[in-house]
Amino acid sequence: MKKSVTMIVMLLLAMAAGAQEDSPNARQARRIFDKAYNLVFGPQGASLTYDVNIISIYKTKGNICFKEKKQRFTDERVDTWNDGVTAYMVYRKKKTVEIHHANSDKKDKYSGKFKFTLDDFTYHIAEDPDGLLLTLKQKKEAKGSIKEVKAVLDRKTFAPIRLRIKVAFFWTTIRISNFKSGGITDDVFVFPREKYTSDYKFVDKR
């Protein structure tokens, strides 16, 4: 479950391009998702702090920074640098550095399970005390594991504030803070190999 947290967070944030719905509400929801998507995944890059609660059984927090195909991620267990070509995963407790191809599912055994098609959902927008509530519900004919998503965005900027995702029968809640769009330099994603040359074991899984 721990290795799936990054994928869940990224998946939730990426829900910006949606199904082709005809109602005015659905079209408005699509437009706002597109704007939120560009804030997060535009060429300028973005960073945020997240706090995850999976049905009160597993809780964790961390930081993510991304820009196009590049990613930088850290939590209490692992530090990850992904420069778009190679991904380095530093497990501090095990003193191990795993090396993967940037887009390989091998670096996260859960990643394949959370892939889905955005056209499998309907879209709706409503008011929320904290901002705008965007709801995605899986269509009956869809077969993916993600059943429903609720995202609260800032009413003025459309930045993500709170996200909930239903996978099978359980809900995961993600609270987002310190969101920043833009100002992300490429050196953030470069693995500092010199810091891990002495007491860390390197495992090449490419």
C-alpha positions as CSV (number, residue, x, y, z in Angstrom):
1,M,0.0,0.0,0.0
2,K,2.8,2.4,0.8
3,K,4.3,2.3,-2.7
4,S,0.9,3.1,-4.2
5,V,0.6,6.5,-2.4
6,T,2.6,8.5,-5.0
7,M,0.6,7.0,-7.8
8,I,-2.7,7.8,-6.1
9,V,-1.7,11.4,-5.6
10,M,-0.5,11.9,-9.1
11,L,-3.5,10.2,-10.5
12,L,-5.9,12.4,-8.6
13,L,-4.1,15.6,-9.7
14,A,-4.0,14.5,-13.3
15,M,-7.8,14.3,-13.7
16,A,-8.1,17.3,-15.9
17,A,-9.1,16.0,-19.3
18,G,-12.4,14.3,-19.1
19,A,-15.3,12.7,-20.9
20,Q,-17.3,14.5,-23.5
21,E,-20.5,15.4,-21.7
22,D,-23.3,17.5,-23.1
23,S,-24.8,19.3,-20.1
24,P,-23.7,22.8,-19.2
25,N,-22.6,21.7,-15.8
26,A,-20.4,18.9,-17.2
27,R,-18.8,21.3,-19.8
28,Q,-18.1,23.8,-17.0
29,A,-16.5,21.0,-14.9
30,R,-14.4,20.1,-17.9
31,R,-13.2,23.7,-18.4
32,I,-12.2,24.0,-14.8
33,F,-10.5,20.7,-14.7
34,D,-8.4,21.8,-17.7
35,K,-7.4,24.9,-15.9
36,A,-6.4,23.0,-12.8
37,Y,-4.5,20.5,-14.9
38,N,-2.5,23.3,-16.6
39,L,-1.6,24.7,-13.1
40,V,-0.3,21.4,-12.0
41,F,1.1,19.7,-15.2
42,G,1.8,22.6,-17.4
43,P,5.4,23.1,-18.7
44,Q,6.1,25.5,-15.8
45,G,6.0,22.6,-13.3
46,A,4.5,22.6,-9.8
47,S,5.2,21.5,-6.2
48,L,3.0,20.6,-3.2
49,T,2.8,19.0,0.2
50,Y,0.3,16.3,0.7
51,D,-1.2,14.5,3.7
52,V,-2.8,11.1,3.0
53,N,-5.4,9.2,5.1
54,I,-6.5,5.8,3.8
55,I,-9.7,5.0,5.7
56,S,-7.8,5.9,9.0
57,I,-5.7,2.7,8.6
58,Y,-2.6,4.2,6.9
59,K,-1.5,7.8,7.1
60,T,1.5,9.5,5.6
61,K,2.7,12.9,4.3
62,G,5.3,14.0,1.9
63,N,6.3,16.4,-0.9
64,I,6.1,16.2,-4.6
65,C,7.6,18.3,-7.3
66,F,7.1,17.7,-11.0
67,K,7.7,19.3,-14.4
68,E,6.7,17.6,-17.6
69,K,8.1,14.1,-17.3
70,K,10.4,14.8,-14.4
71,Q,9.5,14.1,-10.7
72,R,11.0,14.7,-7.3
73,F,9.3,12.9,-4.4
74,T,10.0,12.5,-0.7
75,D,8.3,11.0,2.4
76,E,9.3,9.4,5.6
77,R,10.6,6.3,3.8
78,V,12.0,7.2,0.4
79,D,13.5,10.0,-1.6
80,T,13.0,9.8,-5.4
81,W,14.6,11.7,-8.3
82,N,13.3,11.2,-11.8
83,D,14.9,13.3,-14.5
84,G,12.6,12.0,-17.3
85,V,15.1,9.3,-18.3
86,T,16.2,7.5,-15.1
87,A,14.5,7.2,-11.7
88,Y,16.5,6.9,-8.5
89,M,14.7,5.6,-5.4
90,V,16.6,6.0,-2.1
91,Y,15.3,3.9,0.7
92,R,16.9,5.4,3.8
93,K,16.2,2.6,6.3
94,K,17.6,-0.1,4.0
95,K,20.5,2.1,2.8
96,T,19.6,1.1,-0.8
97,V,19.3,3.1,-4.1
98,E,17.2,1.4,-6.8
99,I,17.7,2.6,-10.4
100,H,14.8,2.3,-12.8
101,H,13.8,3.5,-16.3
102,A,11.8,6.7,-15.7
103,N,8.5,5.3,-17.0
104,S,8.9,1.7,-15.8
105,D,6.0,0.2,-13.7
106,K,8.6,-1.9,-11.9
107,K,9.5,1.0,-9.6
108,D,5.9,0.7,-8.2
109,K,4.1,-2.6,-8.2
110,Y,0.8,-0.8,-7.8
111,S,1.1,1.6,-10.7
112,G,-0.5,-0.6,-13.3
113,K,-3.5,-1.2,-11.1
114,F,-4.3,2.5,-11.0
115,K,-4.2,3.2,-14.7
116,F,-7.5,4.1,-16.2
117,T,-9.3,6.0,-19.0
118,L,-10.7,9.4,-18.2
119,D,-13.6,8.9,-20.7
120,D,-14.9,6.2,-18.3
121,F,-16.2,9.0,-16.0
122,T,-19.0,11.5,-15.8
123,Y,-18.1,15.0,-14.5
124,H,-20.0,17.4,-12.3
125,I,-19.3,20.7,-10.5
126,A,-20.9,22.2,-7.3
127,E,-20.1,24.6,-4.6
128,D,-18.3,23.5,-1.4
129,P,-17.6,25.5,1.8
130,D,-13.9,25.4,0.9
131,G,-14.1,26.1,-2.8
132,L,-15.4,24.2,-5.9
133,L,-16.3,20.6,-5.6
134,L,-15.6,18.5,-8.8
135,T,-17.0,15.0,-8.8
136,L,-16.1,12.2,-11.2
137,K,-18.2,9.0,-11.2
138,Q,-17.3,5.9,-13.1
139,K,-19.8,4.9,-15.8
140,K,-21.6,1.6,-15.5
141,E,-19.8,0.1,-18.5
142,A,-16.3,1.0,-17.2
143,K,-14.2,-1.7,-15.7
144,G,-11.4,0.2,-13.9
145,S,-10.8,0.0,-10.1
146,I,-11.4,3.7,-9.5
147,K,-15.1,4.2,-8.8
148,E,-15.4,7.9,-7.8
149,V,-13.3,11.0,-7.3
150,K,-14.1,14.2,-5.4
151,A,-11.8,17.1,-5.7
152,V,-12.0,20.5,-4.0
153,L,-10.3,23.4,-5.8
154,D,-9.6,26.9,-4.8
155,R,-12.5,29.0,-6.1
156,K,-10.3,31.7,-7.6
157,T,-7.1,30.0,-8.6
158,F,-8.4,26.4,-9.2
159,A,-5.4,25.1,-7.2
160,P,-6.1,21.7,-5.6
161,I,-7.0,21.8,-1.9
162,R,-8.5,18.4,-1.0
163,L,-9.0,15.2,-2.9
164,R,-10.9,11.9,-2.2
165,I,-10.7,8.8,-4.3
166,K,-12.8,5.6,-4.0
167,V,-11.0,2.5,-5.1
168,A,-13.1,-0.6,-4.8
169,F,-14.9,-0.1,-1.5
170,F,-12.5,2.2,0.4
171,W,-11.8,5.9,0.3
172,T,-8.5,7.7,0.3
173,T,-8.4,11.4,1.5
174,I,-5.5,13.7,0.4
175,R,-5.1,17.2,1.8
176,I,-2.9,19.5,-0.2
177,S,-0.9,22.5,1.1
178,N,2.0,24.7,0.0
179,F,0.9,24.4,-3.7
180,K,3.1,26.3,-6.1
181,S,2.8,26.5,-9.9
182,G,5.9,27.5,-11.8
183,G,9.4,28.4,-10.8
184,I,10.6,24.8,-10.9
185,T,14.2,24.5,-12.2
186,D,15.5,21.3,-13.8
187,D,18.3,20.9,-11.2
188,V,15.6,19.8,-8.7
189,F,15.3,16.5,-10.5
190,V,19.0,15.7,-10.7
191,F,20.0,12.8,-8.5
192,P,22.9,13.8,-6.1
193,R,24.9,10.6,-6.5
194,E,27.8,11.9,-4.5
195,K,25.7,11.9,-1.3
196,Y,25.1,8.1,-1.5
197,T,28.4,6.7,-2.6
198,S,29.8,5.5,0.7
199,D,27.3,3.5,2.7
200,Y,24.4,2.9,0.2
201,K,24.0,-0.2,-2.0
202,F,23.0,0.5,-5.6
203,V,20.6,-1.9,-7.3
204,D,20.1,-1.4,-11.0
205,K,16.6,-2.7,-12.1
206,R,16.6,-1.3,-15.6
